[in-house]
Amino acid sequence: MLAKEEVISGYDSVVALYPHIPPLSHWRSWEYAAYQRYRLDGRVLDLGCGDGQYFRLIWPQATDVVGVDMNPGVAELGRQSGVYRAVHIAPAHQVPEPDASFDHVFANCSLEHMDHLDAVLAEIHRCLKPGGTLLCSVVTDRFVEWSLLPNLVAMAGFAEASASLQKDFLDYHHLANPLSVGDWAKRFSQAGLVAEEHVPILPKCNSGIFLLMDALWHVKRKAGGEMGDVIFPFLSANENFPAGFRKVFAGVLDMETDWQDCSGAVFLVRKPG
């Protein structure tokens, strides 16, 4: 279980990347804090690599890294980052690398979005050396259950609007696998992998604030785009926002009473051998 000081330290590290996108800096702070308990040495596969900036922040010592992303534009940003020796444009269940060629696989907040989860996990098993590990962050079933904005709108009597908001939110995130911690462990096991431990991230109060911010950010505007297109320039114009939001974040952490029941988790999973 993480301590408040670890999570706030995580915010202090990630805020440089996302100073005026509070839902992103909030979630990434928890992930960063959990990842600090682990190391990635040797050859690493970054599954769903994105532009590489967050990977560089977490693992500055990693030098032998291969990225995989389905989006050609994002993969090109990864190539330009200098983080990766190579970046493949490929689905996560079809990695063009030899068997047993990686010491570690890293999958940050990506497995829950993948349509072919069992095939992806089988591919991770194939790519890992015996004894190698998968380090990943995932969402749990609480991510859907605790979706605050649709729930509040439903309580106000607007069931149709609530359903629309929830659908748009889930469609935006392409949330294919919002599994419980136990079900994640089962899916790893079915692929021949062993979930050795997990760190819960974002308990109920933090989840509620994050899910409310994130849902509001992605609400569709009638004129096109999303509400974040309006919120971002407003926050960006205030140089005091990152420090001010840090205080809000610390206050929400003080409100937590159960740090085990969470909407996310960071897993350490091993291939036996």
ZASEVEX-653170 format. One line per 8 residues: number of its first residue (from 1); their letters; for each residue x, y, z of C-alpha. Coordinates in pm, 1 decimal, padded with zeros to 6 digits. Example, Ala and Ser with C-alpha at 12.3 -4.5 7.8 and 13.67 -1.06 7.14 Angstrom:
REM residues 2
1	as	01230.0/-00450.0/00780.0  01367.0/-00106.0/00714.0
This chain:
REM residues 273
1	mlakeevi	00000.0/00000.0/00000.0  00128.0/00345.9/-00087.1  00177.9/00624.6/00165.4  00050.9/00978.6/00115.2  00408.3/01108.2/00091.9  00488.0/00866.2/-00192.8  00186.7/00981.7/-00395.2  00260.2/01352.9/-00344.2
9	sgydsvva	00622.1/01289.2/-00441.8  00483.6/01123.0/-00753.4  00285.2/01437.6/-00831.0  00597.3/01650.5/-00789.2  00766.8/01433.3/-01052.9  00489.0/01405.0/-01312.2  00351.3/01759.6/-01293.2  00628.9/01880.8/-01524.3
17	lyphippl	00475.5/01666.9/-01801.2  00111.2/01754.1/-01731.7  00103.1/02085.2/-01538.0  -00243.2/02191.6/-01655.7  -00419.9/01857.7/-01715.3  -00526.0/01765.2/-01360.7  -00692.3/01428.7/-01433.9  -00375.7/01309.5/-01606.9
25	shwrswey	-00131.3/01439.9/-01345.8  -00354.6/01291.7/-01074.2  -00367.6/00937.0/-01215.7  -00004.4/00936.0/-01328.7  00109.1/01043.1/-00979.5  -00028.8/00721.7/-00831.3  00126.7/00507.0/-01103.8  00463.6/00679.3/-01067.6
33	aayqryrl	00461.5/00626.9/-00690.3  00389.7/00255.2/-00732.2  00654.1/00208.9/-01002.5  00923.7/00351.3/-00774.8  00912.8/00023.6/-00582.7  01047.2/-00168.6/-00883.8  01334.7/-00170.4/-01130.9  01355.3/-00250.2/-01501.0
41	dgrvldlg	01698.5/-00378.1/-01603.2  01810.8/-00549.6/-01920.0  01601.1/-00557.0/-02237.2  01255.5/-00401.9/-02199.8  00943.5/-00411.7/-02418.8  00712.3/-00110.7/-02373.0  00367.6/-00227.8/-02483.1  00151.2/00065.4/-02590.1
49	cgdgqyfr	00450.4/00294.6/-02567.3  00298.9/00626.6/-02673.1  00542.8/00914.4/-02717.0  00791.1/00776.6/-02460.7  00793.5/01082.5/-02234.1  00633.1/00913.2/-01934.1  00855.4/00605.6/-01975.5  01166.6/00827.3/-01972.3
57	liwpqatd	01044.5/00999.4/-01656.0  00991.7/00670.9/-01469.6  01287.4/00472.3/-01602.4  01568.3/00716.3/-01694.8  01828.5/00441.1/-01651.1  01666.6/00207.8/-01909.8  01862.1/00212.3/-02236.8  01772.0/-00112.6/-02415.7
65	vvgvdmnp	01402.9/-00053.6/-02480.6  01173.8/-00148.5/-02769.9  00835.5/00019.6/-02807.7  00512.9/-00108.2/-02965.5  00213.1/00107.5/-03057.8  -00071.6/00064.8/-03306.7  -00100.1/00435.8/-03385.1  00151.1/00537.6/-03656.9
73	gvaelgrq	00155.2/00902.4/-03550.1  00214.8/00817.5/-03185.7  00475.9/00556.0/-03278.4  00664.1/00821.1/-03476.3  00669.7/01045.5/-03168.9  00811.8/00750.7/-02975.8  01084.9/00709.0/-03237.0  01170.3/01078.1/-03218.5
81	sgvyravh	01190.6/01071.9/-02837.7  01522.5/00887.1/-02832.2  01387.7/00654.2/-02561.8  01361.3/00345.2/-02783.5  01607.7/00144.9/-02991.2  01310.5/00063.6/-03215.8  00936.4/00125.9/-03223.0  00709.9/-00123.6/-03399.3
89	iapahqvp	00373.4/-00023.3/-03543.6  00183.9/-00338.7/-03452.1  -00101.2/-00470.1/-03236.1  00004.2/-00589.7/-02892.5  -00081.6/-00951.2/-02971.8  00147.4/-00953.8/-03277.0  00482.6/-00822.4/-03156.8  00751.5/-00868.6/-03426.6
97	epdasfdh	01022.2/-00984.6/-03185.3  01175.3/-01329.7/-03117.7  01060.3/-01565.9/-02843.5  01208.2/-01516.8/-02496.2  01390.4/-01198.3/-02597.7  01294.0/-00957.0/-02316.8  01378.2/-00939.2/-01948.2  01075.1/-00721.9/-01877.9
105	vfancsle	00751.5/-00608.5/-02040.7  00608.5/-00273.9/-01930.6  00242.6/-00193.5/-02003.7  00130.6/00135.3/-01856.5  -00247.4/00176.3/-01849.5  -00287.1/-00012.8/-02176.7  -00407.6/-00368.6/-02111.0  -00756.6/-00256.4/-02011.0
113	hmdhldav	-00803.1/-00104.6/-02357.0  -00703.3/-00412.0/-02557.1  -00974.2/-00611.8/-02734.3  -00773.7/-00935.1/-02754.0  -00652.7/-00951.6/-02394.3  -00588.2/-01326.3/-02378.6  -00389.6/-01314.0/-02702.5  -00195.0/-01012.5/-02571.8
121	laeihrcl	-00106.6/-01191.4/-02248.8  -00002.3/-01499.9/-02446.3  00223.3/-01275.7/-02656.5  00375.5/-01124.4/-02342.0  00445.4/-01477.2/-02217.7  00609.6/-01562.6/-02551.6  00828.5/-01251.3/-02553.4  00949.3/-01280.4/-02193.3
129	kpggtllc	01253.6/-01480.3/-02093.8  01190.7/-01745.4/-01826.7  01184.7/-01560.2/-01496.8  01110.5/-01229.9/-01671.5  00843.4/-00993.0/-01547.8  00547.8/-00793.2/-01666.2  00503.2/-00464.8/-01479.2  00171.8/-00301.5/-01561.1
137	svvtdrfv	-00090.4/-00059.0/-01441.3  -00456.1/-00140.9/-01504.7  -00800.3/-00015.6/-01409.0  -01033.4/-00228.4/-01199.4  -01409.7/-00274.2/-01206.6  -01437.1/00017.6/-00961.9  -01340.0/00250.1/-01247.9  -01685.6/00195.4/-01395.8
145	ewsllpnl	-01877.3/00154.3/-01070.2  -01746.5/00480.8/-00925.0  -01803.7/00696.2/-01237.5  -01925.8/01002.5/-01050.4  -02063.9/01233.0/-01321.0  -02309.9/00983.6/-01479.0  -02419.4/00871.2/-01132.5  -02488.4/01229.3/-01019.7
153	vamagfae	-02680.4/01307.4/-01338.8  -02889.3/00992.2/-01290.4  -02965.8/01094.1/-00930.3  -03090.9/01427.7/-01062.3  -03347.2/01238.5/-01271.1  -03181.5/01258.0/-01612.7  -03144.2/00888.4/-01688.9  -03101.9/00930.2/-02065.1
161	asaslqkd	-02833.2/01195.3/-02025.9  -02659.7/00979.5/-01764.3  -02652.1/00678.5/-01997.1  -02518.5/00894.4/-02279.4  -02242.2/01037.5/-02060.9  -02138.0/00691.4/-01943.3  -02134.6/00552.7/-02296.7  -01929.2/00845.3/-02427.1
169	fldyhhla	-01684.7/00809.3/-02137.5  -01635.1/00435.8/-02188.9  -01614.3/00475.5/-02567.3  -01351.0/00747.8/-02532.7  -01134.3/00527.4/-02312.1  -01217.1/00212.5/-02512.9  -01244.3/00031.2/-02182.6  -01254.2/-00332.6/-02291.8
177	nplsvgdw	-01131.5/-00495.2/-01969.2  -01241.5/-00322.5/-01645.0  -01164.7/-00631.8/-01435.3  -01151.5/-00685.3/-01061.6  -00809.3/-00747.3/-00906.4  -00898.4/-01114.3/-00870.6  -01004.2/-01143.3/-01233.6  -00683.4/-00975.8/-01351.2
185	akrfsqag	-00485.1/-01235.5/-01155.7  -00691.2/-01514.4/-01315.7  -00629.5/-01383.1/-01666.9  -00255.8/-01364.7/-01600.1  -00264.1/-01719.5/-01466.1  -00451.4/-01848.0/-01771.7  -00166.4/-01714.1/-01985.4  00093.5/-01903.7/-01780.8
193	lvaeehvp	00196.6/-01596.4/-01581.1  00201.7/-01554.5/-01203.5  00078.4/-01233.3/-01038.1  00327.9/-01199.9/-00752.3  00191.1/-00879.5/-00601.0  -00009.2/-00568.0/-00672.6  -00015.9/-00211.2/-00542.6  -00368.3/-00061.1/-00519.2
201	ilpkcnsg	-00392.1/00289.0/-00668.2  -00666.9/00553.6/-00637.5  -00895.9/00463.8/-00347.3  -01252.6/00586.7/-00339.5  -01216.1/00961.1/-00273.6  -00928.9/00998.1/-00519.6  -01115.1/00785.1/-00772.2  -01424.7/01000.1/-00741.3
209	ifllmdal	-01231.5/01324.3/-00795.2  -01030.9/01177.3/-01083.7  -01334.9/01027.0/-01255.3  -01531.3/01350.9/-01218.5  -01245.4/01562.0/-01360.3  -01179.9/01318.9/-01642.2  -01546.4/01284.7/-01736.5  -01597.3/01663.2/-01739.8
217	whvkrkag	-01281.4/01705.8/-01949.5  -01415.1/01470.9/-02216.7  -01779.4/01585.7/-02226.2  -01862.0/01662.1/-02589.6  -01928.1/02026.6/-02675.7  -02226.1/02110.1/-02893.6  -01998.8/02321.8/-03113.9  -01752.0/02035.2/-03152.3
225	gemgdvif	-01455.2/01912.8/-02955.5  -01468.8/01854.5/-02581.8  -01484.3/02058.0/-02263.4  -01112.1/02007.3/-02209.5  -01056.4/02235.5/-02510.9  -01198.7/02516.1/-02296.3  -01062.6/02406.1/-01956.6  -00700.6/02363.8/-02067.4
233	pflsanen	-00635.6/02723.5/-02183.8  -00811.6/02852.9/-01871.3  -00583.1/02651.7/-01642.6  -00274.7/02717.1/-01854.5  -00318.7/03090.7/-01805.1  -00275.6/03047.9/-01427.3  00087.2/02989.1/-01329.5  -00022.5/02905.7/-00973.2
241	fpagfrkv	-00243.9/02614.7/-01077.7  00007.7/02324.7/-01041.2  00100.2/02427.3/-00685.6  -00262.1/02497.9/-00595.5  -00381.8/02163.3/-00728.2  -00107.2/01993.1/-00525.3  -00275.2/02123.8/-00209.8  -00613.8/01996.6/-00328.2
249	fagvldme	-00458.2/01658.2/-00406.6  -00299.8/01638.5/-00059.8  -00635.2/01722.1/00097.9  -00813.1/01444.0/-00089.7  -00543.1/01200.6/00022.0  -00615.2/01299.3/00381.7  -00979.7/01200.6/00329.5  -00906.2/00836.7/00240.9
257	tdwqdcsg	-01000.3/00566.6/00492.8  -00954.3/00249.5/00283.2  -00641.7/00239.1/00065.4  -00698.0/-00119.6/-00051.8  -01026.5/-00085.0/-00244.1  -00922.7/00109.7/-00555.7  -01008.2/00182.7/-00918.1  -00659.2/00091.2/-01038.3
265	avflvrkp	-00369.3/-00140.7/-00962.4  -00003.9/-00184.4/-01050.0  00083.5/-00552.8/-01092.1  00415.2/-00733.7/-01083.9  00365.6/-01052.7/-01287.0  00629.6/-01317.1/-01359.5  00685.7/-01583.2/-01624.0  00795.8/-01895.6/-01434.4
273	g	01135.7/-02033.2/-01510.9
